[in-house]
Amino acid sequence: MPTTDLRELPRLEDATVVVPAPGDGPGNWSGAASAVLEDGTYWLAYRSRRPLTEGRGVSTVVARSDDGVHFVTVAEVRREAFGAASFERPVLLRRPDGGWRLYLSCATPDSKHWWIEALDAVTPEQVPAGTRTVVLPGSERVAVKDPVITVRDAGRAAADGEPDEPWELWLCCHPLDVVGAEDRMTTRRLVSADGLTWHDRGEVLSGTAGRWDARGARVTAVVERNPLTVLYDGRPDAASNWHETTGLARWDGLRLQPVGEQDVLRSPYGDGAFRYVCLVNEPDGSRRFYFEAARPDGAHDLYTALVAR
């Protein structure tokens, strides 16, 4: 299998807006999306965010599309239903038993703490009223959010280097030990038999001093399995919080190691943000990427781009 290189990543100039920001100006963001292609239908879950003075991440939206570009909203979960101060990146996926699950990143009010909760339902349209489970509560020492989750196909044995348990999670962790520095982030890898009870396999990615990702590194998508290659976003300093840019990392047998010395995906507009990249693999071998990127007025739109291999 050919190895993904920088030419096979999405570019803003080739992208189409899928969901525009909910308003004009900084702090208005549509994005932090996850996407899945099931039986010819594209499903998208994303966070709608307003400025700090208007409530931050106010809802998680579930939408469907026949072409991967034009989406229709089928469900919405409001932060108030979870007692959350804000939502961030969700994950929508089809469970091996045929049902659907929506994972939500939830902010604890008056705190830097985050937790992850799941909603299980028969269909994506029913997830707002689904069965709730606190999946990863976080702790006084760490906030957990922005999961990236894959599930191995039923009946397929684990390949070399894959976990024995079919569910795999790349978890963004924010240490809470230093007041005012809670924006720092690393990524840990977890595995599970059912996607509800998780086993921590340790830290696998962190920032590198002096680089564009020095302040933190967050896995956003698994690009390929052999060799294991991921997209991740990060930032050089605290002032760049919420303005992450994106690069590649590969597994060296113990950890994920960055590919290249510079950030490779950046918006030329606004705060430069190009983050939360995810993808679906098309039947013809191409990849459809979704990502959140800054526009000239500082708002963030949710984009898609189709990249041939």
N, C-alpha and C positions, 0 to 999 in steps of 0.2 A: 504494500500500500504506500503511495507517495506521501511524504510528510508535508503537513501544512506549512506554508511559508507566508511571508508578509503580503505577497501579491494576492493571496486568497482570503483576505480580510475585507470587510465592508468599508466603503468610502462615502463620505457625506455627499459628495457631488453626484454619486450614482444612486442616492437613496430617495425614497418617497415618504412623505409624512403620512403616518397611519392614524395617529391621534394627536391633534394640536394641543398645546398647553392650555389649561383652563382659563388663562388670562394673560395679559401682557406684562412684561417686566420680570425682574429677578424674583425667584421664589415660586413662580408658577410653573409647575413641571407635570408633564405626562410621561410616564416611563417606568423604570425599575420593573420591566416586564419579564414574564416567562411565557414560552410558547410551546405548543405541541400539535403535531399533525396526526390525526386519527381518522382512518377510513375516509380519506380525501377531504376532511374538514379541518381547518385551522382554528385552534382555540388559543386565546390570548388572555392573560391575567396581568393587570398593570395597576400601579398606584397613581391616583390623582392627588396632586399636592398644591396647596396654596401657600402664600407667604406666612411667616411666623405669626404675624398679627391676625391672620385669618384662619389659623387652625392646622397648618402643616399638612400631613398626609391624611386627607379627610375620608377617603374611601378606596376600596379595592374593587376594580371593575373586571367582570368576565365577559368576553366578547367572542363571536364566531365569524368565520369568513369562508367563502368558497375558493377564493383566489389568493389569500394571504396578504391582501392589501386593503380591501374594503371590508371593514368589520361592523357588525351590529351588536350592540350591548344586549346580553341576555340575563345578567344578574349584577347586583352591586351589594357590597357589604360595607356598612358604615362603621367608622371607628367607635362610635358611641355604643354599639351593640356589644363591644368587647371591653368597654371601660378603658380604652386606649387613648393616649394623648395624640398618637399619630400612627399611621401605617407606613411601612416601607415595602421592600420587595416581597411579592407573593410567589408561590409555585402552584401551578395547576397541572395535574397529571391524572391519567387513567390508571386505576389500581389493577393489579393482575387478576382480581376477581371480577372485573368488569365495571365496578363502580368508579366514582370520581372523588378526588381529594384536592382541597385547596389549603395550602399552608399560608399563614399570615404572620408577618413580622409586626409585633405590637410594642409600642412604647409605653412604659409605665409613667403615669402622670407625675409631674413635679420631680422627675428623676432622670438620670442618664441610662437607666436600666431598660433593656428590651427582652421580650420573650417571644417564643414561637408557638402558635396554636394551629390545630388542624380542624377542618370541617369535612366530614364524609357525607356523600349523598349519592343517589342513583344516577343523576344527570348533572351537568354543569349548571343548568338553570336552577337546580334545587339546593345548591351549596349554601346560600345564606341561611337556610333553615336546617342545615345538616347537623350531624352529631359532632359535638365539640370535644377535642382532646388537647390538653396542654402537652405538647410534645417535648419542648426544651424550655424549662423555666428560667434559665440563666441563674445568677446568684448575686450576692452582694459584691462579688469580686469581678464579675464579667457580665457584659450584655451580649446577647446572641440574636442575630438577625440575618436577613438576606440569604437564605439557604439556596443551594443549587443541588437538585436531587435527580438521580437517575435510577431506573429499575431495570434489572436484567430481564430479558424475555423469559417467560415461563417455559420450562423444559430445556433451556439452554444451559449447559454446565458452565461453570466459571472458567474463563480462559486464564492463561498464565498472567499473573499480576492483578487479576480481578479479585474482589473480596468473595469469600465463601457465601456470605449473606447477600441476597440479590439487590437490596437497597443500599445506595451509597449517597452520602451527603457531604457537601463542602460548605462549611459553616463559617460565617464572618463573626469574629469575636472582638469586642471592644473592652480592654481592661479598665476597671473603674478605680484603680488604686491611687491615681494621681488626679486630684481635683483640677479641672480645667484642661486635662489632657485625655479626656475620654474618647476623643475622635480617633486615637490610634487604633489600628486594626490589623489582625492576622487571620489566617484561614486554617481551620482544623478539619480533618477528615473523620467521618463517622460512618458506621455500617449498621444495618438492621435487617431483621427477618420480615418485618411487617410495616416499616415506615413510621411506627409510633414509638417504639422503644429502641433507643439508639445506643451504640457502643463507641466510645471515643477512641480513635486510633492515633491521636496526637496531632501536634501542629505540623503543617506541611508547607506553608508559605508565609513569608514575612517580608517586610521592606528591607532594602539595602541602603546603608548610609551613603549619602552623596549622590544617590540616583533619583530619578523622577518618582520612585515609589517609596522613598525613605520613611514617610510617615505611616504607611500602611499598604497592605496588599490583600485584595478580596477576589477570590475566584468567582467568575460570573457565568462560565459555560465550559463544558467538556467538548472539545472540538473533535478529538479522535482518541482511540483507545490504544493503538499500537503504532508508534509509541504514544503513551498517554500525554496528551497536549491539551492545555486549557487556555482560555482567555481570562485575564484578570485585570481589574482596575486598581489604581492607587494614586497617591499624591505625594509631593515632596515635603509639605509642611502643613501646620494647622490652618494657616490662612487659606489653603486650597480645599478645605473641607467642602463637600458637595460639588466639587469641580473636578472630579477624578478623570483621568485619561486611561487608555487601555493598551495592554501589551500581551505577549504570549509567554507561556512558561511550559516546560516539559519535565517529566518525571525522570529522576536520575537513579531510581531504585530506592531512595530514602526520602527525598523531598522534591518539590517542584522548584525548578531553577529557571529564572528569567531568560528569555531569548532576546539577544540584542542589548545594546547599551542605552537606547533612547526610547521614550514612549513613541508608539507607532500610530495611534489613533487619537486625534484631537480635533475638535471643532475649531474652525478659524474665526468663530464669532463669539460674542459675549464673554463668558467666563472660561471658554475653551472646553467645557465638559463634553466628554464622549465616554459614556459609562453604561454599566448594566447591560452589556452585550449578551444576547442569547441567540440560539439558532435552532432551526429544524432542518433535517436532511430530506431533500426532495427525492422522489423515486428515480429521477434521471441522474442522480449523483451530485447535483448542484446543492447549494446551501442557501437557505433564506435566513438572513440575520435580522434581528430586531435590536434597537438600541436607543438610548436617550442621549440627546445632544443639544448643545446650546445654540440658540439663534441670535441674531444681532441685538435684540432688545434685552437679552439676558434670560428670557424664558427658555424652557426645555421642551422640545417636541419629541414624540415617539416616532421613530423612523423604521423603515424596512428597506433592505437591499438584497437582491438575488445575485449570488456570486457563483459562476461556473467553476468547475475544477478542471 
